Amino acid sequence: MSYSVFLHPDVEEYLDSLSQSERKRCYISLKKLALDPYKTRSGCDIKKMKGKKVYYRLRVGNNRFLYVISGNEVFVEEAFKRGKEY
């Protein structure tokens, strides 16, 4: 099953603020979410978060991305550097 990945405008702005090499690495990992947003694999460290709303966390180096899955769509809602509280 293939998924569609959508980035929130704030996430796109965050990606634009990164260095070119970091940005490229993040985009590659975000594209891999289209294959399977649930399973951890090379280049995609994924963890299910606890809370009222079911979020998943994608780790790419020091960058973190929070996303939700609805049907066959993945909505990346938040992006930040490591150390910020979830």
N, CA, C and O atoms as CSV, one atom per row, in Angstrom:
chain,resi,resn,atom,element,x,y,z
A,1,MET,N,N,0.843,-1.181,0.000
A,1,MET,CA,C,0.000,0.000,0.000
A,1,MET,C,C,0.885,1.240,0.000
A,1,MET,O,O,1.835,1.331,0.778
A,2,SER,N,N,0.582,2.168,-0.848
A,2,SER,CA,C,1.352,3.401,-0.955
A,2,SER,C,C,0.625,4.521,-0.217
A,2,SER,O,O,-0.603,4.606,-0.260
A,3,TYR,N,N,1.380,5.372,0.454
A,3,TYR,CA,C,0.823,6.480,1.212
A,3,TYR,C,C,1.208,7.803,0.560
A,3,TYR,O,O,2.243,7.900,-0.099
A,4,SER,N,N,0.378,8.808,0.748
A,4,SER,CA,C,0.688,10.165,0.307
A,4,SER,C,C,1.186,10.933,1.525
A,4,SER,O,O,0.582,10.862,2.595
A,5,VAL,N,N,2.285,11.664,1.365
A,5,VAL,CA,C,2.870,12.419,2.469
A,5,VAL,C,C,2.632,13.907,2.233
A,5,VAL,O,O,2.960,14.439,1.172
A,6,PHE,N,N,2.055,14.573,3.241
A,6,PHE,CA,C,1.773,16.003,3.165
A,6,PHE,C,C,2.528,16.721,4.274
A,6,PHE,O,O,2.514,16.279,5.423
A,7,LEU,N,N,3.185,17.821,3.938
A,7,LEU,CA,C,3.948,18.599,4.912
A,7,LEU,C,C,3.196,19.868,5.279
A,7,LEU,O,O,2.695,20.576,4.406
A,8,HIS,N,N,3.119,20.148,6.556
A,8,HIS,CA,C,2.544,21.396,7.042
A,8,HIS,C,C,3.465,22.539,6.594
A,8,HIS,O,O,4.678,22.341,6.520
A,9,PRO,N,N,2.929,23.722,6.296
A,9,PRO,CA,C,3.778,24.849,5.869
A,9,PRO,C,C,4.900,25.188,6.860
A,9,PRO,O,O,5.982,25.609,6.450
A,10,ASP,N,N,4.644,25.006,8.164
A,10,ASP,CA,C,5.687,25.250,9.160
A,10,ASP,C,C,6.830,24.239,9.030
A,10,ASP,O,O,7.990,24.571,9.276
A,11,VAL,N,N,6.501,23.026,8.648
A,11,VAL,CA,C,7.525,21.993,8.450
A,11,VAL,C,C,8.380,22.345,7.229
A,11,VAL,O,O,9.602,22.196,7.262
A,12,GLU,N,N,7.745,22.806,6.167
A,12,GLU,CA,C,8.494,23.220,4.973
A,12,GLU,C,C,9.422,24.378,5.302
A,12,GLU,O,O,10.557,24.418,4.828
A,13,GLU,N,N,8.949,25.322,6.112
A,13,GLU,CA,C,9.764,26.455,6.538
A,13,GLU,C,C,10.956,25.979,7.359
A,13,GLU,O,O,12.072,26.472,7.191
A,14,TYR,N,N,10.715,25.018,8.250
A,14,TYR,CA,C,11.783,24.440,9.068
A,14,TYR,C,C,12.834,23.785,8.176
A,14,TYR,O,O,14.033,23.976,8.380
A,15,LEU,N,N,12.382,23.014,7.189
A,15,LEU,CA,C,13.315,22.339,6.288
A,15,LEU,C,C,14.151,23.350,5.504
A,15,LEU,O,O,15.336,23.117,5.262
A,16,ASP,N,N,13.551,24.462,5.107
A,16,ASP,CA,C,14.281,25.500,4.382
A,16,ASP,C,C,15.372,26.140,5.234
A,16,ASP,O,O,16.356,26.653,4.703
A,17,SER,N,N,15.198,26.112,6.560
A,17,SER,CA,C,16.178,26.727,7.455
A,17,SER,C,C,17.394,25.825,7.700
A,17,SER,O,O,18.394,26.281,8.253
A,18,LEU,N,N,17.320,24.567,7.299
A,18,LEU,CA,C,18.418,23.622,7.515
A,18,LEU,C,C,19.508,23.788,6.453
A,18,LEU,O,O,19.291,24.381,5.396
A,19,SER,N,N,20.679,23.248,6.770
A,19,SER,CA,C,21.753,23.240,5.775
A,19,SER,C,C,21.349,22.317,4.626
A,19,SER,O,O,20.461,21.478,4.775
A,20,GLN,N,N,21.998,22.476,3.500
A,20,GLN,CA,C,21.618,21.707,2.313
A,20,GLN,C,C,21.741,20.201,2.547
A,20,GLN,O,O,20.870,19.442,2.122
A,21,SER,N,N,22.804,19.759,3.213
A,21,SER,CA,C,22.990,18.321,3.441
A,21,SER,C,C,21.940,17.770,4.410
A,21,SER,O,O,21.409,16.678,4.204
A,22,GLU,N,N,21.645,18.537,5.472
A,22,GLU,CA,C,20.609,18.104,6.421
A,22,GLU,C,C,19.247,18.051,5.744
A,22,GLU,O,O,18.487,17.101,5.936
A,23,ARG,N,N,18.942,19.073,4.953
A,23,ARG,CA,C,17.656,19.151,4.257
A,23,ARG,C,C,17.472,17.946,3.339
A,23,ARG,O,O,16.402,17.338,3.306
A,24,LYS,N,N,18.519,17.608,2.599
A,24,LYS,CA,C,18.455,16.471,1.665
A,24,LYS,C,C,18.194,15.175,2.428
A,24,LYS,O,O,17.368,14.361,2.015
A,25,ARG,N,N,18.897,14.990,3.535
A,25,ARG,CA,C,18.744,13.784,4.343
A,25,ARG,C,C,17.319,13.679,4.899
A,25,ARG,O,O,16.738,12.594,4.923
A,26,CYS,N,N,16.760,14.811,5.345
A,26,CYS,CA,C,15.392,14.826,5.885
A,26,CYS,C,C,14.371,14.512,4.799
A,26,CYS,O,O,13.448,13.727,5.017
A,27,TYR,N,N,14.538,15.129,3.619
A,27,TYR,CA,C,13.594,14.873,2.525
A,27,TYR,C,C,13.610,13.402,2.109
A,27,TYR,O,O,12.558,12.831,1.821
A,28,ILE,N,N,14.780,12.792,2.076
A,28,ILE,CA,C,14.878,11.372,1.718
A,28,ILE,C,C,14.103,10.525,2.729
A,28,ILE,O,O,13.364,9.619,2.343
A,29,SER,N,N,14.271,10.817,4.025
A,29,SER,CA,C,13.565,10.053,5.063
A,29,SER,C,C,12.062,10.298,5.015
A,29,SER,O,O,11.274,9.375,5.223
A,30,LEU,N,N,11.659,11.546,4.741
A,30,LEU,CA,C,10.231,11.845,4.648
A,30,LEU,C,C,9.596,11.142,3.448
A,30,LEU,O,O,8.441,10.721,3.518
A,31,LYS,N,N,10.336,11.013,2.356
A,31,LYS,CA,C,9.821,10.292,1.188
A,31,LYS,C,C,9.642,8.810,1.497
A,31,LYS,O,O,8.740,8.168,0.959
A,32,LYS,N,N,10.499,8.263,2.363
A,32,LYS,CA,C,10.391,6.853,2.731
A,32,LYS,C,C,9.130,6.555,3.529
A,32,LYS,O,O,8.702,5.403,3.609
A,33,LEU,N,N,8.527,7.595,4.125
A,33,LEU,CA,C,7.266,7.390,4.850
A,33,LEU,C,C,6.162,6.938,3.910
A,33,LEU,O,O,5.217,6.279,4.345
A,34,ALA,N,N,6.260,7.278,2.633
A,34,ALA,CA,C,5.244,6.881,1.648
A,34,ALA,C,C,5.202,5.370,1.463
A,34,ALA,O,O,4.169,4.820,1.083
A,35,LEU,N,N,6.318,4.695,1.729
A,35,LEU,CA,C,6.361,3.237,1.587
A,35,LEU,C,C,5.680,2.534,2.756
A,35,LEU,O,O,4.838,1.657,2.558
A,36,ASP,N,N,6.048,2.925,3.979
A,36,ASP,CA,C,5.452,2.346,5.180
A,36,ASP,C,C,5.726,3.271,6.362
A,36,ASP,O,O,6.840,3.282,6.885
A,37,PRO,N,N,4.728,4.051,6.794
A,37,PRO,CA,C,4.959,5.008,7.880
A,37,PRO,C,C,4.950,4.391,9.284
A,37,PRO,O,O,5.108,5.109,10.272
A,38,TYR,N,N,4.769,3.085,9.381
A,38,TYR,CA,C,4.700,2.428,10.686
A,38,TYR,C,C,6.001,1.740,11.082
A,38,TYR,O,O,6.287,1.610,12.272
A,39,LYS,N,N,6.786,1.301,10.119
A,39,LYS,CA,C,7.905,0.408,10.391
A,39,LYS,C,C,9.256,1.125,10.352
A,39,LYS,O,O,9.551,1.867,9.415
A,40,THR,N,N,10.069,0.892,11.384
A,40,THR,CA,C,11.427,1.416,11.432
A,40,THR,C,C,12.306,0.620,10.478
A,40,THR,O,O,12.213,-0.605,10.406
A,41,ARG,N,N,13.170,1.341,9.739
A,41,ARG,CA,C,14.115,0.698,8.826
A,41,ARG,C,C,15.276,1.648,8.609
A,41,ARG,O,O,15.305,2.727,9.201
A,42,SER,N,N,16.217,1.278,7.789
A,42,SER,CA,C,17.372,2.119,7.521
A,42,SER,C,C,16.930,3.478,6.991
A,42,SER,O,O,16.220,3.558,5.989
A,43,GLY,N,N,17.352,4.544,7.665
A,43,GLY,CA,C,16.988,5.891,7.248
A,43,GLY,C,C,15.683,6.387,7.811
A,43,GLY,O,O,15.332,7.552,7.624
A,44,CYS,N,N,14.942,5.515,8.509
A,44,CYS,CA,C,13.652,5.904,9.103
A,44,CYS,C,C,13.536,5.310,10.501
A,44,CYS,O,O,13.119,4.164,10.664
A,45,ASP,N,N,13.907,6.092,11.503
A,45,ASP,CA,C,13.732,5.665,12.889
A,45,ASP,C,C,12.379,6.173,13.349
A,45,ASP,O,O,12.213,7.368,13.592
A,46,ILE,N,N,11.414,5.279,13.470
A,46,ILE,CA,C,10.027,5.641,13.763
A,46,ILE,C,C,9.632,5.090,15.132
A,46,ILE,O,O,9.966,3.961,15.489
A,47,LYS,N,N,8.907,5.924,15.888
A,47,LYS,CA,C,8.435,5.507,17.201
A,47,LYS,C,C,7.005,6.018,17.388
A,47,LYS,O,O,6.707,7.168,17.062
A,48,LYS,N,N,6.142,5.182,17.900
A,48,LYS,CA,C,4.771,5.585,18.194
A,48,LYS,C,C,4.777,6.325,19.531
A,48,LYS,O,O,5.349,5.844,20.509
A,49,MET,N,N,4.139,7.496,19.567
A,49,MET,CA,C,4.109,8.316,20.764
A,49,MET,C,C,2.839,8.022,21.566
A,49,MET,O,O,1.836,7.571,21.014
A,50,LYS,N,N,2.895,8.279,22.852
A,50,LYS,CA,C,1.735,8.084,23.724
A,50,LYS,C,C,0.984,9.404,23.858
A,50,LYS,O,O,1.586,10.477,23.809
A,51,GLY,N,N,-0.316,9.322,24.023
A,51,GLY,CA,C,-1.122,10.522,24.224
A,51,GLY,C,C,-2.521,10.339,23.677
A,51,GLY,O,O,-2.883,9.256,23.217
A,52,LYS,N,N,-3.312,11.413,23.731
A,52,LYS,CA,C,-4.692,11.352,23.255
A,52,LYS,C,C,-4.752,11.152,21.747
A,52,LYS,O,O,-5.527,10.333,21.253
A,53,LYS,N,N,-3.938,11.898,21.022
A,53,LYS,CA,C,-3.899,11.771,19.567
A,53,LYS,C,C,-2.721,10.862,19.211
A,53,LYS,O,O,-1.640,10.999,19.784
A,54,VAL,N,N,-2.917,9.950,18.286
A,54,VAL,CA,C,-1.877,8.989,17.936
A,54,VAL,C,C,-0.872,9.652,16.988
A,54,VAL,O,O,-1.130,9.813,15.795
A,55,TYR,N,N,0.266,10.026,17.547
A,55,TYR,CA,C,1.357,10.612,16.775
A,55,TYR,C,C,2.456,9.571,16.593
A,55,TYR,O,O,2.620,8.657,17.401
A,56,TYR,N,N,3.191,9.740,15.521
A,56,TYR,CA,C,4.404,8.966,15.296
A,56,TYR,C,C,5.546,9.958,15.179
A,56,TYR,O,O,5.359,11.077,14.701
A,57,ARG,N,N,6.744,9.544,15.620
A,57,ARG,CA,C,7.906,10.395,15.569
A,57,ARG,C,C,8.927,9.800,14.603
A,57,ARG,O,O,9.270,8.621,14.696
A,58,LEU,N,N,9.401,10.617,13.686
A,58,LEU,CA,C,10.464,10.223,12.767
A,58,LEU,C,C,11.725,10.947,13.207
A,58,LEU,O,O,11.726,12.171,13.340
A,59,ARG,N,N,12.802,10.198,13.434
A,59,ARG,CA,C,14.071,10.787,13.844
A,59,ARG,C,C,15.033,10.752,12.671
A,59,ARG,O,O,15.258,9.703,12.067
A,60,VAL,N,N,15.602,11.917,12.354
A,60,VAL,CA,C,16.620,12.023,11.310
A,60,VAL,C,C,17.758,12.846,11.908
A,60,VAL,O,O,17.701,14.076,11.914
A,61,GLY,N,N,18.787,12.171,12.410
A,61,GLY,CA,C,19.880,12.885,13.079
A,61,GLY,C,C,19.343,13.599,14.310
A,61,GLY,O,O,18.736,12.970,15.176
A,62,ASN,N,N,19.564,14.926,14.397
A,62,ASN,CA,C,19.056,15.729,15.512
A,62,ASN,C,C,17.688,16.317,15.228
A,62,ASN,O,O,17.161,17.069,16.047
A,63,ASN,N,N,17.106,15.993,14.095
A,63,ASN,CA,C,15.804,16.524,13.695
A,63,ASN,C,C,14.704,15.525,14.015
A,63,ASN,O,O,14.875,14.317,13.856
A,64,ARG,N,N,13.563,16.054,14.470
A,64,ARG,CA,C,12.420,15.221,14.793
A,64,ARG,C,C,11.210,15.721,14.024
A,64,ARG,O,O,11.015,16.927,13.869
A,65,PHE,N,N,10.397,14.785,13.545
A,65,PHE,CA,C,9.175,15.106,12.814
A,65,PHE,C,C,8.030,14.324,13.448
A,65,PHE,O,O,8.127,13.110,13.627
A,66,LEU,N,N,6.951,15.015,13.787
A,66,LEU,CA,C,5.760,14.364,14.324
A,66,LEU,C,C,4.720,14.301,13.223
A,66,LEU,O,O,4.484,15.282,12.518
A,67,TYR,N,N,4.102,13.139,13.083
A,67,TYR,CA,C,3.097,12.979,12.037
A,67,TYR,C,C,1.968,12.080,12.499
A,67,TYR,O,O,2.111,11.296,13.437
A,68,VAL,N,N,0.838,12.215,11.812
A,68,VAL,CA,C,-0.333,11.364,12.048
A,68,VAL,C,C,-0.666,10.662,10.742
A,68,VAL,O,O,-0.341,11.143,9.656
A,69,ILE,N,N,-1.316,9.524,10.869
A,69,ILE,CA,C,-1.694,8.735,9.699
A,69,ILE,C,C,-3.213,8.651,9.662
A,69,ILE,O,O,-3.856,8.288,10.647
A,70,SER,N,N,-3.772,8.994,8.505
A,70,SER,CA,C,-5.217,8.944,8.317
A,70,SER,C,C,-5.490,8.239,6.994
A,70,SER,O,O,-5.261,8.794,5.920
A,71,GLY,N,N,-5.978,7.014,7.089
A,71,GLY,CA,C,-6.213,6.229,5.871
A,71,GLY,C,C,-4.903,5.939,5.177
A,71,GLY,O,O,-4.023,5.296,5.748
A,72,ASN,N,N,-4.765,6.412,3.941
A,72,ASN,CA,C,-3.501,6.214,3.218
A,72,ASN,C,C,-2.771,7.552,3.034
A,72,ASN,O,O,-2.055,7.755,2.053
A,73,GLU,N,N,-2.971,8.470,4.013
A,73,GLU,CA,C,-2.317,9.772,3.986
A,73,GLU,C,C,-1.521,9.984,5.270
A,73,GLU,O,O,-1.972,9.641,6.363
A,74,VAL,N,N,-0.335,10.552,5.116
A,74,VAL,CA,C,0.533,10.876,6.239
A,74,VAL,C,C,0.650,12.393,6.301
A,74,VAL,O,O,1.049,13.031,5.326
A,75,PHE,N,N,0.300,12.969,7.451
A,75,PHE,CA,C,0.360,14.419,7.641
A,75,PHE,C,C,1.483,14.744,8.618
A,75,PHE,O,O,1.367,14.470,9.813
A,76,VAL,N,N,2.568,15.327,8.116
A,76,VAL,CA,C,3.687,15.727,8.961
A,76,VAL,C,C,3.328,17.100,9.520
A,76,VAL,O,O,3.286,18.087,8.787
A,77,GLU,N,N,3.068,17.152,10.829
A,77,GLU,CA,C,2.524,18.350,11.449
A,77,GLU,C,C,3.546,19.207,12.170
A,77,GLU,O,O,3.335,20.410,12.320
A,78,GLU,N,N,4.656,18.619,12.624
A,78,GLU,CA,C,5.599,19.380,13.419
A,78,GLU,C,C,7.013,18.918,13.151
A,78,GLU,O,O,7.255,17.732,12.928
A,79,ALA,N,N,7.965,19.868,13.172
A,79,ALA,CA,C,9.378,19.558,12.996
A,79,ALA,C,C,10.179,20.407,13.963
A,79,ALA,O,O,9.885,21.587,14.156
A,80,PHE,N,N,11.199,19.802,14.576
A,80,PHE,CA,C,12.019,20.538,15.539
A,80,PHE,C,C,13.332,19.807,15.756
A,80,PHE,O,O,13.498,18.660,15.342
A,81,LYS,N,N,14.268,20.494,16.416
A,81,LYS,CA,C,15.552,19.913,16.765
A,81,LYS,C,C,15.393,19.065,18.031
A,81,LYS,O,O,14.476,19.274,18.826
A,82,ARG,N,N,16.287,18.129,18.196
A,82,ARG,CA,C,16.302,17.271,19.379
A,82,ARG,C,C,16.407,18.138,20.627
A,82,ARG,O,O,17.092,19.160,20.632
A,83,GLY,N,N,15.725,17.720,21.674
A,83,GLY,CA,C,15.804,18.430,22.933
A,83,GLY,C,C,14.519,19.149,23.278
A,83,GLY,O,O,14.248,19.384,24.456
A,84,LYS,N,N,13.715,19.507,22.285
A,84,LYS,CA,C,12.425,20.138,22.561
A,84,LYS,C,C,11.501,19.063,23.108
A,84,LYS,O,O,11.506,17.927,22.635
A,85,GLU,N,N,10.713,19.427,24.101
A,85,GLU,CA,C,9.771,18.448,24.643
A,85,GLU,C,C,8.645,18.202,23.680
A,85,GLU,O,O,8.215,19.108,22.966
A,86,TYR,N,N,8.167,16.981,23.657
A,86,TYR,CA,C,7.093,16.606,22.743
A,86,TYR,C,C,5.818,17.156,23.270
A,86,TYR,O,O,4.765,16.965,22.661
